[in-house]
Amino acid sequence: MLTGRYPGKYGGKGFFPIGKEVETVTARLKKHGYITATLHKVHHMLPAENFAWDYTAQQFGIQEEDIIVGRSPDLFYKSVSQIAELSRERDAPFIFVANSADPHRPFSGNAKEEKKFMPTRYQEIPSPSRTYSPEEINVPTVLPDLPRVRQELAYYANSVRRLDDTVGACMKALRDSDVEGQTVVVFVADNGMAFPFGKFDCYLDSNKTPILFRFPDGLGAGKKNSNALVSLIDITPTLLELAQLPPMEGIDGNSLVPVFQAAEEGKMSRFRDYVVTFRHEDILYANYIKMFSEGNPGFLDGVKAKGWRLRRDHSNPGTYSLDRNMRMIFDGRYSYIYNHWMMHGKKRVTHPSNMTFGAMLKGAKSDPALAERVDSYMHRAPEELYDYMNDRAAENNLMGSPEYRGVSERLKKELLDWMQRNDDPQIDDFSSDAGLIR
């Protein structure tokens, strides 16, 4: 998001540091006089010098643990207020990357899960302004409507509410500092919710996330929506154009300003014909290994036996990863998924350890349809094709269906072209596995 590049082009992938030669939008803005600040998830933005932060939690004087910082609307309010006031004093613009931990696990209200992540101080995690009951929940189409699924979704909704509290705190800080009317505010999410068929995958519920822009006074009026196919790589070029700065070299994203203009005029903007998303690997940090090993001394040995390898090149010592390469191309209706990991090594998804999947496993014992759904999640087809206009839950894999052969071949060829242009390391395997000629 902050480089405008696909992972294969910024010198790293997944949760690994970017190349030292790669420029970021924060570094570019700092060169032009911007104050740069961030709160939380600094460990995901490495090397630190590439991002050129003037202020992080350390400079803000924040002593609390990360799990609390990322869930504290009050700390975000104080930090944004400090930068806004500094901006006024120096008469200098600023960029503040506010990284809420919500709604990541542990979900608010699930004391057992919160205690797992923070055994001694879990009660210090701030509470949301309101909580939700299972009866208030609208169960997403990708999940079965079961009591324990509803309960976990209610916990998730609590965390979403705390995220909303955090956004509100940031906006209040801008307003109280009298800079709201001169500030572009961007809200994005990096992945779908941490439930089956969501986060850690390449389904629509994994990758279709909100992106909202709020413009300063005098730019645009009212609420406008767009169905344009956009991507997080578009954030950097958009911010640079809005700041009236030249684009950075080597980026893959495109400025969204034409999309805004089309929406302002009441027109549709195609913008791009498709988006490509991907997953590289599963990852286990040392703190997670320690957490899951409590009560299960053989956990790490089991991890190693399944092919996980120690990553000495990771900034967090003791991190393990497991290849799970996937590619997805989506044209606004149809989605084609290539499960490289299914063809080259790993044959099943790592068992999710959560209430929802536990409920699905239990329900599958007496529900054949749910059993089939669970099996399709755990043991993926090598290739998947879905018509999201008629199958929002992605339950009917159309690969192999004669009437959709033209769709699958078109998307595979477009994905191959994308992989060639972007030097994708999986291109040889893909062209062979998908029956394509390069």
N, C-alpha and C positions, 0 to 999 in steps of 0.2 A: 504493500500500500504506500509506503513512504519512499520507495525507489521507482515506482511506475514500471517495474520489470517483472517478468515471469521468473519463478525461482531458479530455473536453469540458467538464467542470465545475470543473476546477482551474486554468483560465486558460492552459493550455498543452497540448501533446500530444507524444507520443513523447519525444524527448530534450531538450525545451525547458523553460525555467524555468516554475514554477507562478506563478499570480497572487500579487501581494504581499499581497492581502487574505485569502488562503486559509490556514486554520489547519491545523497538522499535529499528530499525536499526540505527537510529541516536545516541541513547544512547549507543548501542553496539560499534559503531565506535568511539565515544568519549572516551570510556574506553581504546581504542587502540591508542589514541593519535591524533585522528582527530579533527580538528576545525569544529564545527557544526554551520550552519547558515541557516536562512530562511527569505523570504520576502513575506508578504501578507498571508492572510488566517490563521493566527496564531490561531484565534478563533475556527477553525475546528480541531485543534490539541491540545487537552486538556486531562488530566492535563498537563500543560507546563513542569513540572518536568520530566514527562515520556519521553519527547522528547529531553531534555538536550541541549537546544539551548545556544550557546555562544553568538550568534548575531541574533537579530531581528530588526525590524524597529527602536525600541527604542535605541538600541546600535549603530545603524547606524546614529542616530541623525535626522531621518526623521520626519517631523512635519505634513506633508500633510495628509488629510483624506484618509481613506482606499480606497474609490472609485476611487481616483486619483492614489494612490500608485500602485494599481494592474494593472493600464493601462498606466504606465509611463516607456517606454523603457529606458529613461535617468536614472531614479532611480535604475532600475535593473542593468544598466551598472556600475553606481557608486558603488553599493553594492557588485556586483561580483568582481569588480576591487579591492575593499578594502580587501576582503577575499583572493583573489589570491595573492595580495602583502603581506598580513600577513602570508600566507602559505609559501611564499618564504623566508621571514625574519626569521621565526621560523623553517624552514626546516621541516614542518609538513604537512601531507595530510589534505584535507578538504572535507566536503560534504555540498553543498549549495542546498537547496530545494527552487527553484524559482517558486512561484505560481502566474502566471498571472491571472488576472480577466477576460481576454478575452478568448473566445467570449461570456461571460455571458451578460445578459441584465444589463443595457441598451445598445443597440447596437449603434455604432458610426454613427452619422449623423441623428439619429432620435431625434431631439431636444425636442420634446414633451415628449418622454420616458426618456431622460436624465434629463430633468427638474423635472420629477416626483421623480427620485431617488436622485437628488441633487438640490433642488429648488433654492438656492442662488448662487451656485458656479459651476453650470454645465458647463459653458463655459471654465472652467479651466481644464477640462478633456482633455488630450493630443489627438491630431488628428493623424490618421494613415498616413503613407507616401504616400498613394494614396487611392482614393475612387472609388466606382464602381457604374455603372448605372444599372437599371433593365434590360436593353437590353443585358448586358454582362453575365447575370446569367444563369447557367444551373439548372433548377428546379429539385430537387430530385424526384425520382419516387413515393415517399410516399405522395407528395403534389400535389394539382391541379395547373395547369399553369394559374393563374389569375393575373391581373395587380398589385393588392395590395400585393399578395404573393410575386411576383417578387421584389416589392419595399422593403418589409421587408427583403427578402433574400439579397438584395443589402446592406442594413444596416448591416446585419450579416457578409457579406463578408468584409465590412470595418473593423469590429472588428477582424475578422480573420487576416486581413492584419496587424493590430496593434499588434496582437499576434506574427506574423512573424517578425515584427520590434523588438519586445522584445527578441525573440529567437536570432535574429541577434545581438542585443546589448549585450546579455550575451556571445555569441561566440566571439564578438569583444573584450570584456573585458578579456577573457581568452587569446586571441591572443596578445593583447597589453601588457599583463602581462607576456607573454612568458611561459604560462603553458598549452596552448591548446594541445600541443603534449604529455602531460602526464596525461590528464584528460578524464575520461569516462563521456560522456554526454548522458543522457536519456531523451527522450521527450515522454510524455504520456498525454492523455486526460481522464477525469474521467467520461464523459457521452456524449451522443449525443447532437445535437443542440436543443435549447429550442423552438421547434416547435411541433405541433401535430404529434404523432407517433414517437417522438424523446425522448428528456429528460423527466424524470418523469415516464418512462414506462419500459417495459421489451421486447420491440421489438428489432430486429437486429439493427435498426437505433438508438435505445436507448443505446445499450451496446457495439456495435462494434466500437471501437475507435482506433486511431493510437498509436503505440508504436515503437519508434525508438531508436536504440543504436548507438552511434558513439564512436569508440574505439581510444585509444591513438596510437601514432606512433608505428608501428611494430606489431600491432594486427589486423589481417584481412587486406583485400585489396579490394577496389571497393565496389559497392553496392550489397547487397544480400537481397533477400526477402524470407519469409517463410510463409506457410499457416498453421503452427502449431496452435492448439487451446491453447492460453495462457491467463493469467489473471493478474490483478494488484497484486494479492497476490504473484506472482512469482518475483516481483521486489526485495524484501528484500533478499531472499536466493541467487538471482543472484549477487547482490552487494557484499554480504559477500564472495561468492566464488571468484569473481573477485579480492577482496581485500585479498584473501588467509587467510580468517578467518573462524573458525568453525561455523557451522549453529546454529541458535538459537533454543531453545526448544519450542515445542508446536505450531510450525507454520504449515500452510496448503499448502503453495506454494511450488513450485519446482524451482530449478535453471534452467535458460534458457541457460546455457552454452552448453548443448548437442544440443540445437536447433541451436546455433551459429556454432557449429562444423559441424553439418549436412549441413547447408547452405554453409559453407566454402568448403565442399567437393562436393557440387552440389547435395546433397541428400535431400529427403523429410523426415521430422521428424513429426511423428504422435503426439508425446509428451503426449497427454491425449485424451481420447475418447470423452469427452464432457466438456463443461463449464456450471456452474450454476450461474445465476445472480438473483438478487432479489431486491425488494423495500419494505420498511417497512412502511413508512408513508409520508403524506404531512406535510409540516411545514410552519409556518408563524412567522417570527420574529417581534418583537415590532415595528421596524422601517418600516416594510412593512405594518403593521396594521395602523400605523399613516399615511403613504402615501396614502393608499387606503381609509382611512376614510375622507380625505380632499374632501369636496363636497358630501360625503356620510356618515353622522353622524351615521347611523344605521349599518355600515359595521360590527363592532365587534359583535353586537347583532345577526346579520345574520349568522356570523361565528359560534357562540355558538349554535344557533338553528340547525345548520347542524351537530352538534356532535363534533365540535372541542373542545379540552380541554386544559386548562392552564397547562403548564409543569413547575412546580416549581423546578423540578430536572435539568432543563437546565441552562447552565451558562449565557445565555442571558435572563434577567428578562422580563416577558411579552410575552414569546414564547408560541404559541399554536400548537398543532399537531392533526392530524386525521389519524386513522389507514387506511392503504391502502396496506396491505400485498399482494405481488405477488411473484411467483417463476417462473423461466424460465430455461429450460435445452436445450442446443443446441449442436448437434453432428457434426456440419460442414455443414449440409444440412437442416435437420428438426429441428424445434423449437416447444417445447410444453410449454404453459404458463398456470399456475394455478392462477386464480384471486380469492384469498381468500376473499378479501373485497367485491366482488360481491355476494358471498354466505352468508356472515355474517355481515350484516348491510348496509353499503353504497351501493347504487344502480346505481350511475352514477359518472362520472368523474367531478371534479370541473371545471367549465366553464373557459377555458383559456382566459385571458384578453390580447389579442394581435391582431395586424392587420391581421395576417394570418387566425386565426380561425374566426374572424369577417367576412372576405371575404368568407370563406367556408360556414358559416351560410347563408350569403346573396345569394351566388351562389346556395345553396341547394334548395332555394325556386323555382327555375326554372329548376334545373338539377336533375332528379331522381337518377342517379348514384351517384352524389355527396351527395345527401340527405342520401342515404344508407350508404355512407362512413362516414359521420358525425355521424349518428346514431350508427354505429358500434364502433366509438371512444368514444362516450358519454356513451353508455350502453353496456358494455362488455359482451361477452359470458363468462360463468363461467370457461370454458376451451377453449384454442385456440391451433390449430396445423397448422403450415405453412411449405410449401416446398419452401425454399428460392432459390433453384436452378431454379425453374420455376415460382416463385411468389415473386419477390424481394420486392414488395411494401406491402406484407402481406395483400392482399385483399381477399383471398379465404381461409376461416377457414375450415380445413379439418376434424375437430372433427365430429364424427358421420358418416363419409364416410366409408362404409364397406371395400373398398380397402386399406384404410390407418389405419385400426384398429390395425394391427400388429405393425405399427410404433408408434402409440399413446400408446399402451400397453407397448411396450419396453421402451419408454422414461419415462412413468409414473413410471415403476418399478425401473428404474435407478435413478429417482429423489427421490423416496421413500427410496432407499438404501442410497443415499447421505444424506437425511434428518436424517435418523437413525444414521449414522456415525457422523453427526455434531450436534446432539441434537437440531434440528430445533424445535422451540416452536409450529410451525403450523402442526406438523406431524400427530397428532390425527385427526384434521379437514381434512387434505389432504387425508389421507388414507380412511376416511369415504366418503368425497365428490367425490373422484376419483374412488370409488368402489374397493379399494384394501384391501387385508387382510394382516395385519402385523404379 
